[in-house]
Amino acid sequence: MSYRKWSPAQKMAIILEGLKSQTTVAEICRNHGISQTQYYKWRDQFLEGAKLGLSGKTDTNGSPDKSKIKALERIIGRQTITIEMLKKIQNLPDD
């Protein structure tokens, strides 16, 4: 059995249809060929994401914070300088 891949936009449309429709969840699931369990899983993820978005807090799973990015940029900068110095010491051509 092959599984269908749903885009985030498709999932959101199905969830919103269930939230604003007077149609039953069972009928919506039947129309889209998904199980009710799948629908409720998507709905719970959708609502949790909305709650995180409205709270103003960032999701620690997906997006690194700005201080981490700045620290990594500093490390990259230092490594670049070190590489350039080593090239000059060894008389290697620049790339």
N, CA, C and O atoms as a CHARMM CRD file, in Angstrom:
* protein
*
  380
    1    1 MET  N      0.84000  -1.17900   0.00000 PROA 1      0.00000
    2    1 MET  CA     0.00000   0.00000   0.00000 PROA 1      0.00000
    3    1 MET  C      0.88500   1.24100   0.00000 PROA 1      0.00000
    4    1 MET  O      1.77100   1.36400   0.84500 PROA 1      0.00000
    5    2 SER  N      0.66000   2.15800  -0.92900 PROA 2      0.00000
    6    2 SER  CA     1.45100   3.37400  -0.97600 PROA 2      0.00000
    7    2 SER  C      0.75100   4.47100  -0.17700 PROA 2      0.00000
    8    2 SER  O     -0.47500   4.57200  -0.15000 PROA 2      0.00000
    9    3 TYR  N      1.56600   5.27200   0.45900 PROA 3      0.00000
   10    3 TYR  CA     1.03400   6.34800   1.27200 PROA 3      0.00000
   11    3 TYR  C      1.05500   7.64200   0.48500 PROA 3      0.00000
   12    3 TYR  O      1.97800   7.89600  -0.29000 PROA 3      0.00000
   13    4 ARG  N      0.03900   8.45600   0.68700 PROA 4      0.00000
   14    4 ARG  CA    -0.03600   9.73700   0.01000 PROA 4      0.00000
   15    4 ARG  C      0.69200  10.77800   0.83800 PROA 4      0.00000
   16    4 ARG  O      0.56300  10.80600   2.06200 PROA 4      0.00000
   17    5 LYS  N      1.44700  11.62300   0.18300 PROA 5      0.00000
   18    5 LYS  CA     2.14200  12.72400   0.84900 PROA 5      0.00000
   19    5 LYS  C      1.23800  13.95500   0.80600 PROA 5      0.00000
   20    5 LYS  O      0.76000  14.35200  -0.25600 PROA 5      0.00000
   21    6 TRP  N      1.01900  14.53300   1.94400 PROA 6      0.00000
   22    6 TRP  CA     0.19500  15.73000   2.04100 PROA 6      0.00000
   23    6 TRP  C      1.10300  16.91900   2.31900 PROA 6      0.00000
   24    6 TRP  O      1.95900  16.85600   3.20200 PROA 6      0.00000
   25    7 SER  N      0.92200  17.99900   1.57300 PROA 7      0.00000
   26    7 SER  CA     1.69300  19.21300   1.83100 PROA 7      0.00000
   27    7 SER  C      1.12800  19.89800   3.06900 PROA 7      0.00000
   28    7 SER  O     -0.02000  19.65400   3.44000 PROA 7      0.00000
   29    8 PRO  N      1.91600  20.75000   3.71000 PROA 8      0.00000
   30    8 PRO  CA     1.39000  21.48300   4.86600 PROA 8      0.00000
   31    8 PRO  C      0.13800  22.29800   4.51200 PROA 8      0.00000
   32    8 PRO  O     -0.78000  22.40600   5.32500 PROA 8      0.00000
   33    9 ALA  N      0.10000  22.86400   3.31300 PROA 9      0.00000
   34    9 ALA  CA    -1.06400  23.65300   2.90300 PROA 9      0.00000
   35    9 ALA  C     -2.31100  22.77000   2.76800 PROA 9      0.00000
   36    9 ALA  O     -3.41000  23.18300   3.13500 PROA 9      0.00000
   37   10 GLN  N     -2.13400  21.55800   2.24200 PROA 10     0.00000
   38   10 GLN  CA    -3.26400  20.63700   2.11800 PROA 10     0.00000
   39   10 GLN  C     -3.77900  20.21000   3.49200 PROA 10     0.00000
   40   10 GLN  O     -4.98500  20.15400   3.73100 PROA 10     0.00000
   41   11 LYS  N     -2.83400  19.91100   4.39000 PROA 11     0.00000
   42   11 LYS  CA    -3.23000  19.52100   5.74800 PROA 11     0.00000
   43   11 LYS  C     -4.00000  20.64800   6.42100 PROA 11     0.00000
   44   11 LYS  O     -5.03000  20.41700   7.05400 PROA 11     0.00000
   45   12 MET  N     -3.49200  21.86800   6.28000 PROA 12     0.00000
   46   12 MET  CA    -4.15100  23.00500   6.90300 PROA 12     0.00000
   47   12 MET  C     -5.54800  23.21700   6.34200 PROA 12     0.00000
   48   12 MET  O     -6.47700  23.52800   7.08900 PROA 12     0.00000
   49   13 ALA  N     -5.70400  23.05400   5.04000 PROA 13     0.00000
   50   13 ALA  CA    -7.02600  23.21900   4.42500 PROA 13     0.00000
   51   13 ALA  C     -8.01300  22.18600   4.97300 PROA 13     0.00000
   52   13 ALA  O     -9.16800  22.51400   5.24600 PROA 13     0.00000
   53   14 ILE  N     -7.56700  20.95800   5.13200 PROA 14     0.00000
   54   14 ILE  CA    -8.43600  19.90300   5.67000 PROA 14     0.00000
   55   14 ILE  C     -8.80200  20.20500   7.11800 PROA 14     0.00000
   56   14 ILE  O     -9.95600  20.04800   7.51800 PROA 14     0.00000
   57   15 ILE  N     -7.82600  20.63500   7.89700 PROA 15     0.00000
   58   15 ILE  CA    -8.07200  20.95300   9.30500 PROA 15     0.00000
   59   15 ILE  C     -9.05100  22.10900   9.41800 PROA 15     0.00000
   60   15 ILE  O    -10.00500  22.04600  10.19400 PROA 15     0.00000
   61   16 LEU  N     -8.82000  23.16100   8.64800 PROA 16     0.00000
   62   16 LEU  CA    -9.71300  24.31800   8.70200 PROA 16     0.00000
   63   16 LEU  C    -11.11500  23.96200   8.24300 PROA 16     0.00000
   64   16 LEU  O    -12.09700  24.48400   8.77100 PROA 16     0.00000
   65   17 GLU  N    -11.21200  23.08100   7.26900 PROA 17     0.00000
   66   17 GLU  CA   -12.52600  22.60900   6.82200 PROA 17     0.00000
   67   17 GLU  C    -13.24900  21.94000   7.98200 PROA 17     0.00000
   68   17 GLU  O    -14.44700  22.14600   8.17500 PROA 17     0.00000
   69   18 GLY  N    -12.52600  21.14600   8.74800 PROA 18     0.00000
   70   18 GLY  CA   -13.13100  20.46900   9.88900 PROA 18     0.00000
   71   18 GLY  C    -13.49600  21.41400  11.01300 PROA 18     0.00000
   72   18 GLY  O    -14.48800  21.20300  11.71000 PROA 18     0.00000
   73   19 LEU  N    -12.69300  22.46700  11.19600 PROA 19     0.00000
   74   19 LEU  CA   -12.95700  23.40600  12.28100 PROA 19     0.00000
   75   19 LEU  C    -14.11500  24.34400  11.98100 PROA 19     0.00000
   76   19 LEU  O    -14.87000  24.70400  12.88400 PROA 19     0.00000
   77   20 LYS  N    -14.26500  24.74600  10.71500 PROA 20     0.00000
   78   20 LYS  CA   -15.29900  25.72800  10.40400 PROA 20     0.00000
   79   20 LYS  C    -16.53600  25.13900   9.73500 PROA 20     0.00000
   80   20 LYS  O    -17.52300  25.84500   9.52700 PROA 20     0.00000
   81   21 SER  N    -16.49400  23.88900   9.40500 PROA 21     0.00000
   82   21 SER  CA   -17.58400  23.26000   8.66800 PROA 21     0.00000
   83   21 SER  C    -18.62300  22.66600   9.60000 PROA 21     0.00000
   84   21 SER  O    -18.33100  22.30700  10.74100 PROA 21     0.00000
   85   22 GLN  N    -19.82200  22.57300   9.09900 PROA 22     0.00000
   86   22 GLN  CA   -20.86300  21.88300   9.84800 PROA 22     0.00000
   87   22 GLN  C    -20.92100  20.41300   9.44400 PROA 22     0.00000
   88   22 GLN  O    -21.75500  19.65000   9.93100 PROA 22     0.00000
   89   23 THR  N    -20.02300  20.03800   8.54800 PROA 23     0.00000
   90   23 THR  CA   -19.89200  18.64900   8.13500 PROA 23     0.00000
   91   23 THR  C    -19.16500  17.88700   9.23900 PROA 23     0.00000
   92   23 THR  O    -18.32200  18.45500   9.93200 PROA 23     0.00000
   93   24 THR  N    -19.47900  16.63400   9.40300 PROA 24     0.00000
   94   24 THR  CA   -18.82300  15.83500  10.43900 PROA 24     0.00000
   95   24 THR  C    -17.37900  15.53900  10.03600 PROA 24     0.00000
   96   24 THR  O    -17.03800  15.52700   8.85300 PROA 24     0.00000
   97   25 VAL  N    -16.55100  15.30500  11.03300 PROA 25     0.00000
   98   25 VAL  CA   -15.15800  14.95000  10.78700 PROA 25     0.00000
   99   25 VAL  C    -15.08400  13.65100   9.99100 PROA 25     0.00000
  100   25 VAL  O    -14.22800  13.49900   9.11900 PROA 25     0.00000
  101   26 ALA  N    -15.97200  12.72600  10.29100 PROA 26     0.00000
  102   26 ALA  CA   -15.98500  11.44800   9.56700 PROA 26     0.00000
  103   26 ALA  C    -16.20100  11.67300   8.07100 PROA 26     0.00000
  104   26 ALA  O    -15.55600  11.02800   7.24500 PROA 26     0.00000
  105   27 GLU  N    -17.10000  12.57900   7.72500 PROA 27     0.00000
  106   27 GLU  CA   -17.38400  12.84500   6.31300 PROA 27     0.00000
  107   27 GLU  C    -16.20400  13.55600   5.64000 PROA 27     0.00000
  108   27 GLU  O    -15.85100  13.24200   4.50300 PROA 27     0.00000
  109   28 ILE  N    -15.61200  14.49500   6.33600 PROA 28     0.00000
  110   28 ILE  CA   -14.44100  15.20000   5.78700 PROA 28     0.00000
  111   28 ILE  C    -13.30700  14.20700   5.53100 PROA 28     0.00000
  112   28 ILE  O    -12.65500  14.24700   4.48700 PROA 28     0.00000
  113   29 CYS  N    -13.08500  13.32500   6.49000 PROA 29     0.00000
  114   29 CYS  CA   -12.02000  12.32100   6.34100 PROA 29     0.00000
  115   29 CYS  C    -12.31500  11.38500   5.17600 PROA 29     0.00000
  116   29 CYS  O    -11.41600  11.02900   4.41400 PROA 29     0.00000
  117   30 ARG  N    -13.54400  10.99900   5.04500 PROA 30     0.00000
  118   30 ARG  CA   -13.93400  10.11600   3.95000 PROA 30     0.00000
  119   30 ARG  C    -13.72400  10.81300   2.60500 PROA 30     0.00000
  120   30 ARG  O    -13.24300  10.19800   1.65300 PROA 30     0.00000
  121   31 ASN  N    -14.08400  12.10100   2.52800 PROA 31     0.00000
  122   31 ASN  CA   -13.92900  12.85600   1.28200 PROA 31     0.00000
  123   31 ASN  C    -12.45800  12.99800   0.87300 PROA 31     0.00000
  124   31 ASN  O    -12.13500  13.03300  -0.31500 PROA 31     0.00000
  125   32 HSD  N    -11.57700  13.07800   1.86900 PROA 32     0.00000
  126   32 HSD  CA   -10.15800  13.27500   1.58300 PROA 32     0.00000
  127   32 HSD  C     -9.34500  11.99200   1.65300 PROA 32     0.00000
  128   32 HSD  O     -8.15100  12.00100   1.35300 PROA 32     0.00000
  129   33 GLY  N     -9.96300  10.90700   2.03600 PROA 33     0.00000
  130   33 GLY  CA    -9.27600   9.62400   2.07100 PROA 33     0.00000
  131   33 GLY  C     -8.26800   9.49600   3.19600 PROA 33     0.00000
  132   33 GLY  O     -7.21400   8.88100   3.03000 PROA 33     0.00000
  133   34 ILE  N     -8.59400  10.08100   4.34500 PROA 34     0.00000
  134   34 ILE  CA    -7.71300   9.94900   5.51500 PROA 34     0.00000
  135   34 ILE  C     -8.52200   9.37200   6.67200 PROA 34     0.00000
  136   34 ILE  O     -9.75300   9.39800   6.66400 PROA 34     0.00000
  137   35 SER  N     -7.81100   8.85400   7.66100 PROA 35     0.00000
  138   35 SER  CA    -8.50000   8.32000   8.83100 PROA 35     0.00000
  139   35 SER  C     -8.80500   9.46500   9.80400 PROA 35     0.00000
  140   35 SER  O     -8.17300  10.52000   9.76600 PROA 35     0.00000
  141   36 GLN  N     -9.76700   9.23200  10.65600 PROA 36     0.00000
  142   36 GLN  CA   -10.08800  10.23300  11.66800 PROA 36     0.00000
  143   36 GLN  C     -8.91500  10.41800  12.63300 PROA 36     0.00000
  144   36 GLN  O     -8.66400  11.52200  13.11800 PROA 36     0.00000
  145   37 THR  N     -8.21000   9.33200  12.90100 PROA 37     0.00000
  146   37 THR  CA    -7.03900   9.41300  13.76700 PROA 37     0.00000
  147   37 THR  C     -6.01100  10.36200  13.16600 PROA 37     0.00000
  148   37 THR  O     -5.42800  11.17700  13.88100 PROA 37     0.00000
  149   38 GLN  N     -5.78100  10.26400  11.85200 PROA 38     0.00000
  150   38 GLN  CA    -4.83800  11.15200  11.17400 PROA 38     0.00000
  151   38 GLN  C     -5.31200  12.59500  11.25600 PROA 38     0.00000
  152   38 GLN  O     -4.52200  13.50000  11.52500 PROA 38     0.00000
  153   39 TYR  N     -6.60200  12.80700  11.02400 PROA 39     0.00000
  154   39 TYR  CA    -7.15800  14.16000  11.09800 PROA 39     0.00000
  155   39 TYR  C     -6.91000  14.77400  12.47200 PROA 39     0.00000
  156   39 TYR  O     -6.44100  15.90800  12.57300 PROA 39     0.00000
  157   40 TYR  N     -7.22200  14.03200  13.51900 PROA 40     0.00000
  158   40 TYR  CA    -7.07200  14.57500  14.87300 PROA 40     0.00000
  159   40 TYR  C     -5.60400  14.80000  15.23200 PROA 40     0.00000
  160   40 TYR  O     -5.28400  15.71700  15.98800 PROA 40     0.00000
  161   41 LYS  N     -4.72100  13.97500  14.69900 PROA 41     0.00000
  162   41 LYS  CA    -3.28700  14.17900  14.92300 PROA 41     0.00000
  163   41 LYS  C     -2.84300  15.49500  14.28100 PROA 41     0.00000
  164   41 LYS  O     -2.15200  16.29700  14.90800 PROA 41     0.00000
  165   42 TRP  N     -3.24800  15.70800  13.02300 PROA 42     0.00000
  166   42 TRP  CA    -2.91600  16.94900  12.33400 PROA 42     0.00000
  167   42 TRP  C     -3.52700  18.15000  13.05400 PROA 42     0.00000
  168   42 TRP  O     -2.88000  19.18500  13.21600 PROA 42     0.00000
  169   43 ARG  N     -4.78000  18.00000  13.48400 PROA 43     0.00000
  170   43 ARG  CA    -5.46000  19.10400  14.16500 PROA 43     0.00000
  171   43 ARG  C     -4.72900  19.48000  15.45100 PROA 43     0.00000
  172   43 ARG  O     -4.52900  20.66300  15.72600 PROA 43     0.00000
  173   44 ASP  N     -4.33200  18.48900  16.23400 PROA 44     0.00000
  174   44 ASP  CA    -3.62300  18.75700  17.48500 PROA 44     0.00000
  175   44 ASP  C     -2.28500  19.44400  17.22400 PROA 44     0.00000
  176   44 ASP  O     -1.90600  20.35900  17.95500 PROA 44     0.00000
  177   45 GLN  N     -1.56100  19.00600  16.18000 PROA 45     0.00000
  178   45 GLN  CA    -0.29500  19.65200  15.82200 PROA 45     0.00000
  179   45 GLN  C     -0.53300  21.09800  15.38200 PROA 45     0.00000
  180   45 GLN  O      0.22500  21.99900  15.74100 PROA 45     0.00000
  181   46 PHE  N     -1.57600  21.30200  14.61400 PROA 46     0.00000
  182   46 PHE  CA    -1.93900  22.63500  14.13400 PROA 46     0.00000
  183   46 PHE  C     -2.24600  23.56700  15.29900 PROA 46     0.00000
  184   46 PHE  O     -1.74500  24.69000  15.34800 PROA 46     0.00000
  185   47 LEU  N     -3.06200  23.10600  16.22600 PROA 47     0.00000
  186   47 LEU  CA    -3.44500  23.93000  17.36600 PROA 47     0.00000
  187   47 LEU  C     -2.26000  24.19700  18.29400 PROA 47     0.00000
  188   47 LEU  O     -2.14900  25.28900  18.85300 PROA 47     0.00000
  189   48 GLU  N     -1.37800  23.21800  18.46400 PROA 48     0.00000
  190   48 GLU  CA    -0.18800  23.41200  19.29000 PROA 48     0.00000
  191   48 GLU  C      0.72800  24.45500  18.66000 PROA 48     0.00000
  192   48 GLU  O      1.28400  25.30300  19.35800 PROA 48     0.00000
  193   49 GLY  N      0.88400  24.38800  17.34500 PROA 49     0.00000
  194   49 GLY  CA     1.68700  25.38500  16.64400 PROA 49     0.00000
  195   49 GLY  C      1.08800  26.77900  16.75800 PROA 49     0.00000
  196   49 GLY  O      1.81200  27.76200  16.90700 PROA 49     0.00000
  197   50 ALA  N     -0.21900  26.86000  16.68800 PROA 50     0.00000
  198   50 ALA  CA    -0.89100  28.15400  16.83800 PROA 50     0.00000
  199   50 ALA  C     -0.67900  28.70200  18.24000 PROA 50     0.00000
  200   50 ALA  O     -0.44700  29.89800  18.41900 PROA 50     0.00000
  201   51 LYS  N     -0.75800  27.83000  19.22900 PROA 51     0.00000
  202   51 LYS  CA    -0.56000  28.26000  20.60800 PROA 51     0.00000
  203   51 LYS  C      0.86000  28.78900  20.80500 PROA 51     0.00000
  204   51 LYS  O      1.05600  29.82300  21.44500 PROA 51     0.00000
  205   52 LEU  N      1.85800  28.07700  20.25100 PROA 52     0.00000
  206   52 LEU  CA     3.24900  28.54300  20.33900 PROA 52     0.00000
  207   52 LEU  C      3.42900  29.88300  19.63400 PROA 52     0.00000
  208   52 LEU  O      4.11300  30.77500  20.13500 PROA 52     0.00000
  209   53 GLY  N      2.81000  30.00900  18.47300 PROA 53     0.00000
  210   53 GLY  CA     2.93100  31.24800  17.71400 PROA 53     0.00000
  211   53 GLY  C      2.31700  32.43300  18.43800 PROA 53     0.00000
  212   53 GLY  O      2.86700  33.53400  18.40800 PROA 53     0.00000
  213   54 LEU  N      1.20200  32.22000  19.07600 PROA 54     0.00000
  214   54 LEU  CA     0.53300  33.30300  19.78600 PROA 54     0.00000
  215   54 LEU  C      1.19000  33.62600  21.12200 PROA 54     0.00000
  216   54 LEU  O      1.01300  34.72600  21.64500 PROA 54     0.00000
  217   55 SER  N      1.93500  32.69800  21.67100 PROA 55     0.00000
  218   55 SER  CA     2.57800  32.94600  22.95700 PROA 55     0.00000
  219   55 SER  C      3.81800  33.81200  22.81400 PROA 55     0.00000
  220   55 SER  O      4.30600  34.36700  23.79900 PROA 55     0.00000
  221   56 GLY  N      4.33200  33.93100  21.59700 PROA 56     0.00000
  222   56 GLY  CA     5.52800  34.72500  21.36400 PROA 56     0.00000
  223   56 GLY  C      6.80600  33.96700  21.64400 PROA 56     0.00000
  224   56 GLY  O      7.89600  34.51400  21.47900 PROA 56     0.00000
  225   57 LYS  N      6.69600  32.73200  22.05900 PROA 57     0.00000
  226   57 LYS  CA     7.87500  31.91600  22.32700 PROA 57     0.00000
  227   57 LYS  C      8.28800  31.22400  21.03800 PROA 57     0.00000
  228   57 LYS  O      7.45000  30.92800  20.18700 PROA 57     0.00000
  229   58 THR  N      9.59200  30.96700  20.89500 PROA 58     0.00000
  230   58 THR  CA    10.05900  30.27800  19.70300 PROA 58     0.00000
  231   58 THR  C     10.06500  28.78100  19.94700 PROA 58     0.00000
  232   58 THR  O     10.20800  28.32300  21.08000 PROA 58     0.00000
  233   59 ASP  N      9.90900  28.03700  18.88600 PROA 59     0.00000
  234   59 ASP  CA     9.94700  26.58100  18.94600 PROA 59     0.00000
  235   59 ASP  C     11.39400  26.13500  19.05900 PROA 59     0.00000
  236   59 ASP  O     12.19700  26.42000  18.17000 PROA 59     0.00000
  237   60 THR  N     11.74300  25.43900  20.13700 PROA 60     0.00000
  238   60 THR  CA    13.12700  25.03300  20.34300 PROA 60     0.00000
  239   60 THR  C     13.53100  23.87000  19.44800 PROA 60     0.00000
  240   60 THR  O     14.72300  23.60100  19.29900 PROA 60     0.00000
  241   61 ASN  N     12.58100  23.18300  18.85600 PROA 61     0.00000
  242   61 ASN  CA    12.90500  22.03200  18.00600 PROA 61     0.00000
  243   61 ASN  C     13.40300  22.44800  16.63500 PROA 61     0.00000
  244   61 ASN  O     14.31100  21.82000  16.09000 PROA 61     0.00000
  245   62 GLY  N     12.81900  23.50500  16.06400 PROA 62     0.00000
  246   62 GLY  CA    13.11100  23.79800  14.68500 PROA 62     0.00000
  247   62 GLY  C     14.00900  24.97700  14.41600 PROA 62     0.00000
  248   62 GLY  O     14.79500  24.93100  13.47000 PROA 62     0.00000
  249   63 SER  N     13.93100  26.03500  15.20600 PROA 63     0.00000
  250   63 SER  CA    14.66800  27.23600  14.86700 PROA 63     0.00000
  251   63 SER  C     15.67700  27.59100  15.95700 PROA 63     0.00000
  252   63 SER  O     15.31100  27.76500  17.11900 PROA 63     0.00000
  253   64 PRO  N     16.94700  27.69600  15.57100 PROA 64     0.00000
  254   64 PRO  CA    17.95200  28.08000  16.56400 PROA 64     0.00000
  255   64 PRO  C     17.78000  29.54300  16.95000 PROA 64     0.00000
  256   64 PRO  O     17.29900  30.34600  16.15000 PROA 64     0.00000
  257   65 ASP  N     18.16400  29.88400  18.15100 PROA 65     0.00000
  258   65 ASP  CA    18.01900  31.27100  18.57900 PROA 65     0.00000
  259   65 ASP  C     19.13800  32.13500  18.00800 PROA 65     0.00000
  260   65 ASP  O     20.14400  31.62700  17.51400 PROA 65     0.00000
  261   66 LYS  N     18.94400  33.44800  18.08400 PROA 66     0.00000
  262   66 LYS  CA    19.87200  34.38900  17.45500 PROA 66     0.00000
  263   66 LYS  C     21.25100  34.35000  18.08400 PROA 66     0.00000
  264   66 LYS  O     22.24800  34.53300  17.38500 PROA 66     0.00000
  265   67 SER  N     21.33600  34.11900  19.38000 PROA 67     0.00000
  266   67 SER  CA    22.64500  34.09000  20.02800 PROA 67     0.00000
  267   67 SER  C     23.47400  32.90500  19.53500 PROA 67     0.00000
  268   67 SER  O     24.69100  33.01700  19.38900 PROA 67     0.00000
  269   68 LYS  N     22.82400  31.78100  19.28000 PROA 68     0.00000
  270   68 LYS  CA    23.52000  30.60900  18.75700 PROA 68     0.00000
  271   68 LYS  C     24.05200  30.89000  17.34200 PROA 68     0.00000
  272   68 LYS  O     25.17000  30.50400  17.00100 PROA 68     0.00000
  273   69 ILE  N     23.24400  31.55800  16.54000 PROA 69     0.00000
  274   69 ILE  CA    23.66000  31.91200  15.18100 PROA 69     0.00000
  275   69 ILE  C     24.87100  32.84700  15.22500 PROA 69     0.00000
  276   69 ILE  O     25.83600  32.65500  14.48500 PROA 69     0.00000
  277   70 LYS  N     24.81500  33.85400  16.09100 PROA 70     0.00000
  278   70 LYS  CA    25.93800  34.79100  16.20500 PROA 70     0.00000
  279   70 LYS  C     27.20700  34.08400  16.65600 PROA 70     0.00000
  280   70 LYS  O     28.28900  34.37000  16.14300 PROA 70     0.00000
  281   71 ALA  N     27.08800  33.16500  17.60700 PROA 71     0.00000
  282   71 ALA  CA    28.25900  32.42400  18.08800 PROA 71     0.00000
  283   71 ALA  C     28.86600  31.59800  16.96000 PROA 71     0.00000
  284   71 ALA  O     30.08700  31.55800  16.81000 PROA 71     0.00000
  285   72 LEU  N     28.02800  30.94000  16.17000 PROA 72     0.00000
  286   72 LEU  CA    28.52300  30.14300  15.04800 PROA 72     0.00000
  287   72 LEU  C     29.16300  31.02100  13.97800 PROA 72     0.00000
  288   72 LEU  O     30.16200  30.62900  13.37500 PROA 72     0.00000
  289   73 GLU  N     28.59700  32.20600  13.73700 PROA 73     0.00000
  290   73 GLU  CA    29.18800  33.12200  12.76500 PROA 73     0.00000
  291   73 GLU  C     30.57700  33.57900  13.22900 PROA 73     0.00000
  292   73 GLU  O     31.49100  33.70700  12.41400 PROA 73     0.00000
  293   74 ARG  N     30.73400  33.82200  14.52800 PROA 74     0.00000
  294   74 ARG  CA    32.05600  34.20700  15.05600 PROA 74     0.00000
  295   74 ARG  C     33.06700  33.08000  14.85800 PROA 74     0.00000
  296   74 ARG  O     34.21400  33.32800  14.48600 PROA 74     0.00000
  297   75 ILE  N     32.64300  31.85300  15.10500 PROA 75     0.00000
  298   75 ILE  CA    33.54300  30.70500  14.91700 PROA 75     0.00000
  299   75 ILE  C     33.96300  30.60000  13.45200 PROA 75     0.00000
  300   75 ILE  O     35.13700  30.38400  13.15300 PROA 75     0.00000
  301   76 ILE  N     33.01200  30.75100  12.55400 PROA 76     0.00000
  302   76 ILE  CA    33.32100  30.69000  11.11700 PROA 76     0.00000
  303   76 ILE  C     34.29700  31.79900  10.74300 PROA 76     0.00000
  304   76 ILE  O     35.23500  31.57200   9.97900 PROA 76     0.00000
  305   77 GLY  N     34.08200  32.98600  11.27300 PROA 77     0.00000
  306   77 GLY  CA    34.98100  34.10300  10.99000 PROA 77     0.00000
  307   77 GLY  C     36.40200  33.82900  11.45000 PROA 77     0.00000
  308   77 GLY  O     37.36100  34.09000  10.72400 PROA 77     0.00000
  309   78 ARG  N     36.53300  33.29900  12.66800 PROA 78     0.00000
  310   78 ARG  CA    37.86600  32.97700  13.18400 PROA 78     0.00000
  311   78 ARG  C     38.54200  31.90000  12.34300 PROA 78     0.00000
  312   78 ARG  O     39.73700  31.98200  12.06100 PROA 78     0.00000
  313   79 GLN  N     37.77600  30.90100  11.94900 PROA 79     0.00000
  314   79 GLN  CA    38.35600  29.82700  11.13300 PROA 79     0.00000
  315   79 GLN  C     38.79000  30.34100   9.76800 PROA 79     0.00000
  316   79 GLN  O     39.80900  29.90400   9.23300 PROA 79     0.00000
  317   80 THR  N     38.02900  31.25600   9.20700 PROA 80     0.00000
  318   80 THR  CA    38.38900  31.83900   7.91700 PROA 80     0.00000
  319   80 THR  C     39.70300  32.59800   8.02400 PROA 80     0.00000
  320   80 THR  O     40.56600  32.48300   7.15400 PROA 80     0.00000
  321   81 ILE  N     39.85200  33.37000   9.08700 PROA 81     0.00000
  322   81 ILE  CA    41.09600  34.11400   9.29100 PROA 81     0.00000
  323   81 ILE  C     42.27100  33.15300   9.46000 PROA 81     0.00000
  324   81 ILE  O     43.34000  33.37200   8.89200 PROA 81     0.00000
  325   82 THR  N     42.07700  32.09900  10.23300 PROA 82     0.00000
  326   82 THR  CA    43.13300  31.10100  10.44400 PROA 82     0.00000
  327   82 THR  C     43.54100  30.46100   9.12600 PROA 82     0.00000
  328   82 THR  O     44.73200  30.29400   8.86100 PROA 82     0.00000
  329   83 ILE  N     42.58200  30.10700   8.31300 PROA 83     0.00000
  330   83 ILE  CA    42.87200  29.48400   7.01900 PROA 83     0.00000
  331   83 ILE  C     43.67000  30.44300   6.13700 PROA 83     0.00000
  332   83 ILE  O     44.64000  30.03800   5.49700 PROA 83     0.00000
  333   84 GLU  N     43.26200  31.71200   6.10500 PROA 84     0.00000
  334   84 GLU  CA    43.97300  32.69600   5.28200 PROA 84     0.00000
  335   84 GLU  C     45.40800  32.88500   5.77100 PROA 84     0.00000
  336   84 GLU  O     46.32900  33.00700   4.96400 PROA 84     0.00000
  337   85 MET  N     45.59800  32.90800   7.08900 PROA 85     0.00000
  338   85 MET  CA    46.95700  33.05300   7.63400 PROA 85     0.00000
  339   85 MET  C     47.80900  31.84000   7.27900 PROA 85     0.00000
  340   85 MET  O     48.97100  31.99700   6.90400 PROA 85     0.00000
  341   86 LEU  N     47.26100  30.64700   7.38900 PROA 86     0.00000
  342   86 LEU  CA    48.01900  29.43700   7.04600 PROA 86     0.00000
  343   86 LEU  C     48.38400  29.40400   5.57100 PROA 86     0.00000
  344   86 LEU  O     49.47200  28.95300   5.21400 PROA 86     0.00000
  345   87 LYS  N     47.49200  29.87300   4.71400 PROA 87     0.00000
  346   87 LYS  CA    47.79500  29.93500   3.28100 PROA 87     0.00000
  347   87 LYS  C     48.97400  30.86600   3.02000 PROA 87     0.00000
  348   87 LYS  O     49.85400  30.55300   2.21700 PROA 87     0.00000
  349   88 LYS  N     48.98900  32.02100   3.70600 PROA 88     0.00000
  350   88 LYS  CA    50.07900  32.97800   3.50800 PROA 88     0.00000
  351   88 LYS  C     51.39100  32.42100   4.02800 PROA 88     0.00000
  352   88 LYS  O     52.44000  32.62300   3.41700 PROA 88     0.00000
  353   89 ILE  N     51.33900  31.72500   5.14500 PROA 89     0.00000
  354   89 ILE  CA    52.55000  31.13400   5.71200 PROA 89     0.00000
  355   89 ILE  C     53.12200  30.08600   4.76100 PROA 89     0.00000
  356   89 ILE  O     54.33800  29.99700   4.59100 PROA 89     0.00000
  357   90 GLN  N     52.24700  29.29400   4.14200 PROA 90     0.00000
  358   90 GLN  CA    52.70400  28.20900   3.26400 PROA 90     0.00000
  359   90 GLN  C     52.79300  28.65700   1.81000 PROA 90     0.00000
  360   90 GLN  O     53.08000  27.84000   0.93500 PROA 90     0.00000
  361   91 ASN  N     52.55300  29.93500   1.53300 PROA 91     0.00000
  362   91 ASN  CA    52.60500  30.49000   0.17600 PROA 91     0.00000
  363   91 ASN  C     51.66900  29.75700  -0.77800 PROA 91     0.00000
  364   91 ASN  O     52.04100  29.47200  -1.91600 PROA 91     0.00000
  365   92 LEU  N     50.46200  29.45200  -0.32300 PROA 92     0.00000
  366   92 LEU  CA    49.46900  28.82000  -1.17400 PROA 92     0.00000
  367   92 LEU  C     48.65400  29.88900  -1.87700 PROA 92     0.00000
  368   92 LEU  O     48.41600  30.95500  -1.30900 PROA 92     0.00000
  369   93 PRO  N     48.21500  29.62000  -3.11900 PROA 93     0.00000
  370   93 PRO  CA    47.39300  30.61600  -3.83200 PROA 93     0.00000
  371   93 PRO  C     46.00200  30.72800  -3.19200 PROA 93     0.00000
  372   93 PRO  O     45.47700  29.76400  -2.63500 PROA 93     0.00000
  373   94 ASP  N     45.43000  31.92100  -3.28700 PROA 94     0.00000
  374   94 ASP  CA    44.05500  32.12000  -2.80000 PROA 94     0.00000
  375   94 ASP  C     43.09200  31.45100  -3.75900 PROA 94     0.00000
  376   94 ASP  O     43.37800  31.31200  -4.94800 PROA 94     0.00000
  377   95 ASP  N     41.94500  31.03600  -3.23300 PROA 95     0.00000
  378   95 ASP  CA    40.93100  30.38300  -4.08200 PROA 95     0.00000
  379   95 ASP  C     40.17200  31.37400  -4.89700 PROA 95     0.00000
  380   95 ASP  O     39.28600  30.99500  -5.66300 PROA 95     0.00000
